[in-house]
Amino acid sequence: MLEREFKYYIDNQTDLVEKYNNRFIVIKDESVVGAYDDELTAYLESKKKYPLGTFLIQHCQAGKESYTQVFHSNAIF
């Protein structure tokens, strides 16, 4: 579901780190729509604007080891 957003982050990580280093960025539709100092604020502000499951929150740091692929969903099983 958020594969495009994650790929956007990986493909643009160097440029994104230059601009948003150590911030939590919100990626939707292959663009950065927000940058926050902490993950909770990024989540709370983004869910006001966008449906859950339609945006990715990524801690913006250099290096391959700085990211993991964790997806959260509001689906109920």
PDB file as gemmi writes it, atoms N, CA and C in Angstrom:
CRYST1    1.000    1.000    1.000  90.00  90.00  90.00 P 1                      
ATOM      1  N   MET A   1       0.813  -1.198   0.000  1.00  0.00           N  
ATOM      2  CA  MET A   1       0.000   0.000   0.000  1.00  0.00           C  
ATOM      3  C   MET A   1       0.861   1.269   0.000  1.00  0.00           C  
ATOM      4  N   LEU A   2       1.909   1.309   0.784  1.00  0.00           N  
ATOM      5  CA  LEU A   2       2.769   2.494   0.852  1.00  0.00           C  
ATOM      6  C   LEU A   2       4.124   2.250   0.199  1.00  0.00           C  
ATOM      7  N   GLU A   3       4.171   1.281  -0.669  1.00  0.00           N  
ATOM      8  CA  GLU A   3       5.431   0.940  -1.320  1.00  0.00           C  
ATOM      9  C   GLU A   3       5.993   2.108  -2.128  1.00  0.00           C  
ATOM     10  N   ARG A   4       5.107   2.842  -2.818  1.00  0.00           N  
ATOM     11  CA  ARG A   4       5.575   3.989  -3.621  1.00  0.00           C  
ATOM     12  C   ARG A   4       6.214   5.048  -2.743  1.00  0.00           C  
ATOM     13  N   GLU A   5       5.611   5.310  -1.597  1.00  0.00           N  
ATOM     14  CA  GLU A   5       6.139   6.321  -0.696  1.00  0.00           C  
ATOM     15  C   GLU A   5       7.495   5.889  -0.122  1.00  0.00           C  
ATOM     16  N   PHE A   6       7.596   4.610   0.236  1.00  0.00           N  
ATOM     17  CA  PHE A   6       8.859   4.101   0.761  1.00  0.00           C  
ATOM     18  C   PHE A   6       9.941   4.135  -0.313  1.00  0.00           C  
ATOM     19  N   LYS A   7       9.607   3.744  -1.528  1.00  0.00           N  
ATOM     20  CA  LYS A   7      10.565   3.803  -2.635  1.00  0.00           C  
ATOM     21  C   LYS A   7      10.993   5.247  -2.900  1.00  0.00           C  
ATOM     22  N   TYR A   8      10.053   6.174  -2.820  1.00  0.00           N  
ATOM     23  CA  TYR A   8      10.391   7.597  -2.983  1.00  0.00           C  
ATOM     24  C   TYR A   8      11.427   8.007  -1.944  1.00  0.00           C  
ATOM     25  N   TYR A   9      11.223   7.588  -0.696  1.00  0.00           N  
ATOM     26  CA  TYR A   9      12.186   7.939   0.353  1.00  0.00           C  
ATOM     27  C   TYR A   9      13.566   7.361   0.028  1.00  0.00           C  
ATOM     28  N   ILE A  10      13.617   6.086  -0.292  1.00  0.00           N  
ATOM     29  CA  ILE A  10      14.904   5.446  -0.585  1.00  0.00           C  
ATOM     30  C   ILE A  10      15.583   6.107  -1.778  1.00  0.00           C  
ATOM     31  N   ASP A  11      14.839   6.361  -2.844  1.00  0.00           N  
ATOM     32  CA  ASP A  11      15.408   6.958  -4.054  1.00  0.00           C  
ATOM     33  C   ASP A  11      15.896   8.384  -3.825  1.00  0.00           C  
ATOM     34  N   ASN A  12      15.331   9.081  -2.862  1.00  0.00           N  
ATOM     35  CA  ASN A  12      15.654  10.494  -2.633  1.00  0.00           C  
ATOM     36  C   ASN A  12      16.272  10.754  -1.263  1.00  0.00           C  
ATOM     37  N   GLN A  13      16.723   9.708  -0.606  1.00  0.00           N  
ATOM     38  CA  GLN A  13      17.196   9.831   0.765  1.00  0.00           C  
ATOM     39  C   GLN A  13      18.284  10.894   0.936  1.00  0.00           C  
ATOM     40  N   THR A  14      19.254  10.932   0.069  1.00  0.00           N  
ATOM     41  CA  THR A  14      20.348  11.896   0.213  1.00  0.00           C  
ATOM     42  C   THR A  14      19.823  13.322   0.209  1.00  0.00           C  
ATOM     43  N   ASP A  15      18.987  13.663  -0.752  1.00  0.00           N  
ATOM     44  CA  ASP A  15      18.431  15.013  -0.828  1.00  0.00           C  
ATOM     45  C   ASP A  15      17.512  15.310   0.355  1.00  0.00           C  
ATOM     46  N   LEU A  16      16.726  14.325   0.748  1.00  0.00           N  
ATOM     47  CA  LEU A  16      15.810  14.518   1.869  1.00  0.00           C  
ATOM     48  C   LEU A  16      16.569  14.742   3.172  1.00  0.00           C  
ATOM     49  N   VAL A  17      17.656  14.006   3.377  1.00  0.00           N  
ATOM     50  CA  VAL A  17      18.462  14.183   4.587  1.00  0.00           C  
ATOM     51  C   VAL A  17      19.081  15.579   4.612  1.00  0.00           C  
ATOM     52  N   GLU A  18      19.521  16.072   3.477  1.00  0.00           N  
ATOM     53  CA  GLU A  18      20.062  17.438   3.422  1.00  0.00           C  
ATOM     54  C   GLU A  18      19.038  18.458   3.893  1.00  0.00           C  
ATOM     55  N   LYS A  19      17.796  18.246   3.533  1.00  0.00           N  
ATOM     56  CA  LYS A  19      16.740  19.211   3.846  1.00  0.00           C  
ATOM     57  C   LYS A  19      16.061  18.962   5.198  1.00  0.00           C  
ATOM     58  N   TYR A  20      15.895  17.689   5.573  1.00  0.00           N  
ATOM     59  CA  TYR A  20      15.086  17.340   6.752  1.00  0.00           C  
ATOM     60  C   TYR A  20      15.833  16.496   7.787  1.00  0.00           C  
ATOM     61  N   ASN A  21      17.135  16.578   7.848  1.00  0.00           N  
ATOM     62  CA  ASN A  21      17.925  15.700   8.702  1.00  0.00           C  
ATOM     63  C   ASN A  21      17.372  15.602  10.127  1.00  0.00           C  
ATOM     64  N   ASN A  22      17.190  14.369  10.555  1.00  0.00           N  
ATOM     65  CA  ASN A  22      16.759  14.006  11.903  1.00  0.00           C  
ATOM     66  C   ASN A  22      15.324  14.422  12.239  1.00  0.00           C  
ATOM     67  N   ARG A  23      14.544  14.770  11.239  1.00  0.00           N  
ATOM     68  CA  ARG A  23      13.130  15.081  11.456  1.00  0.00           C  
ATOM     69  C   ARG A  23      12.291  13.899  10.983  1.00  0.00           C  
ATOM     70  N   PHE A  24      11.055  13.893  11.369  1.00  0.00           N  
ATOM     71  CA  PHE A  24      10.112  12.872  10.925  1.00  0.00           C  
ATOM     72  C   PHE A  24       9.305  13.466   9.784  1.00  0.00           C  
ATOM     73  N   ILE A  25       9.516  12.916   8.597  1.00  0.00           N  
ATOM     74  CA  ILE A  25       8.834  13.460   7.432  1.00  0.00           C  
ATOM     75  C   ILE A  25       7.628  12.606   7.092  1.00  0.00           C  
ATOM     76  N   VAL A  26       6.629  13.258   6.544  1.00  0.00           N  
ATOM     77  CA  VAL A  26       5.414  12.580   6.110  1.00  0.00           C  
ATOM     78  C   VAL A  26       5.414  12.587   4.589  1.00  0.00           C  
ATOM     79  N   ILE A  27       5.339  11.404   4.002  1.00  0.00           N  
ATOM     80  CA  ILE A  27       5.352  11.256   2.554  1.00  0.00           C  
ATOM     81  C   ILE A  27       3.992  10.728   2.114  1.00  0.00           C  
ATOM     82  N   LYS A  28       3.421  11.420   1.152  1.00  0.00           N  
ATOM     83  CA  LYS A  28       2.143  11.015   0.564  1.00  0.00           C  
ATOM     84  C   LYS A  28       2.223  11.270  -0.936  1.00  0.00           C  
ATOM     85  N   ASP A  29       1.802  10.303  -1.709  1.00  0.00           N  
ATOM     86  CA  ASP A  29       1.813  10.442  -3.171  1.00  0.00           C  
ATOM     87  C   ASP A  29       3.171  10.894  -3.690  1.00  0.00           C  
ATOM     88  N   GLU A  30       4.229  10.295  -3.159  1.00  0.00           N  
ATOM     89  CA  GLU A  30       5.600  10.528  -3.609  1.00  0.00           C  
ATOM     90  C   GLU A  30       6.047  11.978  -3.452  1.00  0.00           C  
ATOM     91  N   SER A  31       5.604  12.624  -2.376  1.00  0.00           N  
ATOM     92  CA  SER A  31       6.123  13.949  -2.041  1.00  0.00           C  
ATOM     93  C   SER A  31       6.049  14.149  -0.531  1.00  0.00           C  
ATOM     94  N   VAL A  32       6.905  15.013  -0.016  1.00  0.00           N  
ATOM     95  CA  VAL A  32       6.920  15.321   1.406  1.00  0.00           C  
ATOM     96  C   VAL A  32       5.819  16.341   1.674  1.00  0.00           C  
ATOM     97  N   VAL A  33       4.907  15.990   2.572  1.00  0.00           N  
ATOM     98  CA  VAL A  33       3.792  16.873   2.890  1.00  0.00           C  
ATOM     99  C   VAL A  33       3.890  17.433   4.304  1.00  0.00           C  
ATOM    100  N   GLY A  34       4.926  17.052   5.036  1.00  0.00           N  
ATOM    101  CA  GLY A  34       5.127  17.577   6.378  1.00  0.00           C  
ATOM    102  C   GLY A  34       6.446  17.116   6.952  1.00  0.00           C  
ATOM    103  N   ALA A  35       6.979  17.899   7.894  1.00  0.00           N  
ATOM    104  CA  ALA A  35       8.212  17.549   8.599  1.00  0.00           C  
ATOM    105  C   ALA A  35       8.049  17.984  10.054  1.00  0.00           C  
ATOM    106  N   TYR A  36       8.352  17.063  10.980  1.00  0.00           N  
ATOM    107  CA  TYR A  36       8.081  17.286  12.394  1.00  0.00           C  
ATOM    108  C   TYR A  36       9.265  16.846  13.240  1.00  0.00           C  
ATOM    109  N   ASP A  37       9.329  17.377  14.446  1.00  0.00           N  
ATOM    110  CA  ASP A  37      10.427  17.049  15.353  1.00  0.00           C  
ATOM    111  C   ASP A  37      10.259  15.696  16.031  1.00  0.00           C  
ATOM    112  N   ASP A  38       9.041  15.193  16.094  1.00  0.00           N  
ATOM    113  CA  ASP A  38       8.834  13.889  16.716  1.00  0.00           C  
ATOM    114  C   ASP A  38       7.756  13.113  15.960  1.00  0.00           C  
ATOM    115  N   GLU A  39       7.805  11.807  16.121  1.00  0.00           N  
ATOM    116  CA  GLU A  39       6.926  10.909  15.377  1.00  0.00           C  
ATOM    117  C   GLU A  39       5.457  11.068  15.777  1.00  0.00           C  
ATOM    118  N   LEU A  40       5.215  11.273  17.061  1.00  0.00           N  
ATOM    119  CA  LEU A  40       3.835  11.396  17.521  1.00  0.00           C  
ATOM    120  C   LEU A  40       3.153  12.614  16.909  1.00  0.00           C  
ATOM    121  N   THR A  41       3.839  13.736  16.880  1.00  0.00           N  
ATOM    122  CA  THR A  41       3.273  14.937  16.266  1.00  0.00           C  
ATOM    123  C   THR A  41       3.038  14.723  14.780  1.00  0.00           C  
ATOM    124  N   ALA A  42       3.982  14.074  14.114  1.00  0.00           N  
ATOM    125  CA  ALA A  42       3.826  13.777  12.690  1.00  0.00           C  
ATOM    126  C   ALA A  42       2.559  12.963  12.464  1.00  0.00           C  
ATOM    127  N   TYR A  43       2.348  11.970  13.300  1.00  0.00           N  
ATOM    128  CA  TYR A  43       1.167  11.113  13.176  1.00  0.00           C  
ATOM    129  C   TYR A  43      -0.122  11.884  13.456  1.00  0.00           C  
ATOM    130  N   LEU A  44      -0.165  12.590  14.582  1.00  0.00           N  
ATOM    131  CA  LEU A  44      -1.389  13.288  14.979  1.00  0.00           C  
ATOM    132  C   LEU A  44      -1.788  14.362  13.967  1.00  0.00           C  
ATOM    133  N   GLU A  45      -0.824  15.110  13.474  1.00  0.00           N  
ATOM    134  CA  GLU A  45      -1.122  16.159  12.497  1.00  0.00           C  
ATOM    135  C   GLU A  45      -1.526  15.572  11.149  1.00  0.00           C  
ATOM    136  N   SER A  46      -0.872  14.503  10.746  1.00  0.00           N  
ATOM    137  CA  SER A  46      -1.150  13.908   9.432  1.00  0.00           C  
ATOM    138  C   SER A  46      -2.512  13.227   9.390  1.00  0.00           C  
ATOM    139  N   LYS A  47      -2.903  12.595  10.487  1.00  0.00           N  
ATOM    140  CA  LYS A  47      -4.191  11.904  10.458  1.00  0.00           C  
ATOM    141  C   LYS A  47      -5.359  12.878  10.444  1.00  0.00           C  
ATOM    142  N   LYS A  48      -5.113  14.138  10.777  1.00  0.00           N  
ATOM    143  CA  LYS A  48      -6.146  15.170  10.657  1.00  0.00           C  
ATOM    144  C   LYS A  48      -6.416  15.496   9.183  1.00  0.00           C  
ATOM    145  N   LYS A  49      -5.393  15.355   8.355  1.00  0.00           N  
ATOM    146  CA  LYS A  49      -5.470  15.770   6.952  1.00  0.00           C  
ATOM    147  C   LYS A  49      -5.701  14.623   5.980  1.00  0.00           C  
ATOM    148  N   TYR A  50      -5.205  13.434   6.335  1.00  0.00           N  
ATOM    149  CA  TYR A  50      -5.203  12.321   5.396  1.00  0.00           C  
ATOM    150  C   TYR A  50      -5.738  11.057   6.070  1.00  0.00           C  
ATOM    151  N   PRO A  51      -6.418  10.215   5.315  1.00  0.00           N  
ATOM    152  CA  PRO A  51      -6.878   8.945   5.881  1.00  0.00           C  
ATOM    153  C   PRO A  51      -5.688   8.068   6.304  1.00  0.00           C  
ATOM    154  N   LEU A  52      -5.855   7.338   7.399  1.00  0.00           N  
ATOM    155  CA  LEU A  52      -4.811   6.410   7.825  1.00  0.00           C  
ATOM    156  C   LEU A  52      -4.559   5.391   6.726  1.00  0.00           C  
ATOM    157  N   GLY A  53      -3.297   5.049   6.564  1.00  0.00           N  
ATOM    158  CA  GLY A  53      -2.920   4.091   5.530  1.00  0.00           C  
ATOM    159  C   GLY A  53      -2.582   4.735   4.199  1.00  0.00           C  
ATOM    160  N   THR A  54      -2.669   6.074   4.130  1.00  0.00           N  
ATOM    161  CA  THR A  54      -2.375   6.759   2.863  1.00  0.00           C  
ATOM    162  C   THR A  54      -1.104   7.594   2.927  1.00  0.00           C  
ATOM    163  N   PHE A  55      -0.418   7.583   4.066  1.00  0.00           N  
ATOM    164  CA  PHE A  55       0.807   8.349   4.208  1.00  0.00           C  
ATOM    165  C   PHE A  55       1.841   7.541   4.987  1.00  0.00           C  
ATOM    166  N   LEU A  56       3.098   7.878   4.771  1.00  0.00           N  
ATOM    167  CA  LEU A  56       4.214   7.207   5.418  1.00  0.00           C  
ATOM    168  C   LEU A  56       4.937   8.212   6.293  1.00  0.00           C  
ATOM    169  N   ILE A  57       5.254   7.820   7.514  1.00  0.00           N  
ATOM    170  CA  ILE A  57       6.084   8.640   8.394  1.00  0.00           C  
ATOM    171  C   ILE A  57       7.453   7.987   8.449  1.00  0.00           C  
ATOM    172  N   GLN A  58       8.487   8.766   8.136  1.00  0.00           N  
ATOM    173  CA  GLN A  58       9.845   8.231   8.076  1.00  0.00           C  
ATOM    174  C   GLN A  58      10.793   9.144   8.835  1.00  0.00           C  
ATOM    175  N   HIS A  59      11.575   8.561   9.753  1.00  0.00           N  
ATOM    176  CA  HIS A  59      12.626   9.322  10.419  1.00  0.00           C  
ATOM    177  C   HIS A  59      13.733   9.537   9.391  1.00  0.00           C  
ATOM    178  N   CYS A  60      14.020  10.770   9.102  1.00  0.00           N  
ATOM    179  CA  CYS A  60      14.923  11.121   8.009  1.00  0.00           C  
ATOM    180  C   CYS A  60      16.361  11.199   8.518  1.00  0.00           C  
ATOM    181  N   GLN A  61      17.127  10.161   8.223  1.00  0.00           N  
ATOM    182  CA  GLN A  61      18.522  10.077   8.620  1.00  0.00           C  
ATOM    183  C   GLN A  61      19.315   9.426   7.497  1.00  0.00           C  
ATOM    184  N   ALA A  62      20.619   9.684   7.505  1.00  0.00           N  
ATOM    185  CA  ALA A  62      21.492   9.126   6.477  1.00  0.00           C  
ATOM    186  C   ALA A  62      21.737   7.644   6.707  1.00  0.00           C  
ATOM    187  N   GLY A  63      22.008   6.945   5.623  1.00  0.00           N  
ATOM    188  CA  GLY A  63      22.429   5.556   5.698  1.00  0.00           C  
ATOM    189  C   GLY A  63      21.306   4.549   5.551  1.00  0.00           C  
ATOM    190  N   LYS A  64      21.651   3.441   4.945  1.00  0.00           N  
ATOM    191  CA  LYS A  64      20.698   2.352   4.724  1.00  0.00           C  
ATOM    192  C   LYS A  64      20.179   1.790   6.040  1.00  0.00           C  
ATOM    193  N   GLU A  65      21.031   1.789   7.059  1.00  0.00           N  
ATOM    194  CA  GLU A  65      20.639   1.223   8.348  1.00  0.00           C  
ATOM    195  C   GLU A  65      19.646   2.098   9.109  1.00  0.00           C  
ATOM    196  N   SER A  66      19.378   3.298   8.609  1.00  0.00           N  
ATOM    197  CA  SER A  66      18.493   4.226   9.321  1.00  0.00           C  
ATOM    198  C   SER A  66      17.016   3.992   9.035  1.00  0.00           C  
ATOM    199  N   TYR A  67      16.696   3.123   8.098  1.00  0.00           N  
ATOM    200  CA  TYR A  67      15.282   2.900   7.820  1.00  0.00           C  
ATOM    201  C   TYR A  67      14.930   1.416   7.900  1.00  0.00           C  
ATOM    202  N   THR A  68      13.699   1.205   8.243  1.00  0.00           N  
ATOM    203  CA  THR A  68      13.126  -0.136   8.217  1.00  0.00           C  
ATOM    204  C   THR A  68      11.790  -0.015   7.523  1.00  0.00           C  
ATOM    205  N   GLN A  69      11.277  -1.085   7.098  1.00  0.00           N  
ATOM    206  CA  GLN A  69      10.003  -1.081   6.394  1.00  0.00           C  
ATOM    207  C   GLN A  69       8.937  -1.616   7.344  1.00  0.00           C  
ATOM    208  N   VAL A  70       8.293  -0.708   8.067  1.00  0.00           N  
ATOM    209  CA  VAL A  70       7.240  -1.058   9.007  1.00  0.00           C  
ATOM    210  C   VAL A  70       5.992  -0.321   8.565  1.00  0.00           C  
ATOM    211  N   PHE A  71       4.919  -1.066   8.361  1.00  0.00           N  
ATOM    212  CA  PHE A  71       3.673  -0.460   7.928  1.00  0.00           C  
ATOM    213  C   PHE A  71       2.628  -0.658   9.012  1.00  0.00           C  
ATOM    214  N   HIS A  72       1.895   0.409   9.307  1.00  0.00           N  
ATOM    215  CA  HIS A  72       0.793   0.347  10.257  1.00  0.00           C  
ATOM    216  C   HIS A  72      -0.504   0.530   9.486  1.00  0.00           C  
ATOM    217  N   SER A  73      -1.511  -0.163   9.904  1.00  0.00           N  
ATOM    218  CA  SER A  73      -2.790  -0.093   9.214  1.00  0.00           C  
ATOM    219  C   SER A  73      -3.900   0.062  10.236  1.00  0.00           C  
ATOM    220  N   ASN A  74      -4.999   0.644   9.805  1.00  0.00           N  
ATOM    221  CA  ASN A  74      -6.144   0.758  10.694  1.00  0.00           C  
ATOM    222  C   ASN A  74      -7.120  -0.381  10.459  1.00  0.00           C  
ATOM    223  N   ALA A  75      -6.701  -1.387   9.755  1.00  0.00           N  
ATOM    224  CA  ALA A  75      -7.560  -2.552   9.473  1.00  0.00           C  
ATOM    225  C   ALA A  75      -7.798  -3.349  10.744  1.00  0.00           C  
ATOM    226  N   ILE A  76      -8.989  -3.825  10.892  1.00  0.00           N  
ATOM    227  CA  ILE A  76      -9.346  -4.650  12.045  1.00  0.00           C  
ATOM    228  C   ILE A  76      -9.518  -6.085  11.554  1.00  0.00           C  
ATOM    229  N   PHE A  77      -8.863  -7.002  12.215  1.00  0.00           N  
ATOM    230  CA  PHE A  77      -8.909  -8.412  11.819  1.00  0.00           C  
ATOM    231  C   PHE A  77      -9.887  -9.172  12.679  1.00  0.00           C  
TER     232      PHE A  77                                                      
END                                                                             
